[in-house]
Amino acid sequence: MAKRGLDVTLAVLGLLLLAPLILALVIVLKLTDSGPLLYGHRRVGFGGREFRCWKFRTMVVNGDAVLEQYLRKHPAKAALWYEQRKLVDDPRVTPLGAVLRKLSLDELPQLLNVLTGEMSLVGPRPVVRAELDHYASSTRHYLAARPGLSGLWQISGRSNTTYMERVQMDRFYVMKWNPWMDLRIIFMTIPAVALSRGAH
């Protein structure tokens, strides 16, 4: 109850304070791209329930086809993608999208996911169902919490960490959670995002 109360309070406050920035992003995105404003990717949440994790769209509209073609041409990149689920030079990302990602501004719509109870301000990284294979015995820890807008991964190097390090951080967070840990992570997220530490 304490965690949910903190989520709702800070999410509402964040939406109010960031409303001018969000409006400016909406205008810029619509002026530079005629495609959909938001992108809702299916992720696994609390108890294994799937939900749409909302972001400002930072990729080309036909992103899946672009990625498939790119991975076919670059086998080494394909191996990295299947291991890490991330690419440093992702061919799907638009120039404006790269800026939004580096500053984590693309994730602002996830405040709506927090309000609806699908996510928490702090928690494990939201993953797709296929990624749970990497979690092995840690899957039950992941499913015991709501995925977070931020988390230990966000303040610990982000894309500079290995996938298994991220899994271990998610497990540690769930096992050791307390309200003070959430407040500490929220406080440390601000400089991590502002300085774009580990952002790709």
Secondary structure, DSSP 8 states (H G I E B T S, - for coil): -HHHHHHHHHHHHHHHHHHHHHHHHHHHHHHH--S-SEEEEEEE-GGG-EEEEEEE--B-TTHHHHHHHHHHH-HHHHHHHHHHS--TT-TTB-HHHHHHHHTTGGGTTHHHHHHTTSSEEESS--B-GGGHHHHGGGHHHHTTS--EEE-TTTTTTGGGS-HHHHHHHHHHHHHH--HHHHHHHHHHHHHHHHTTTT--
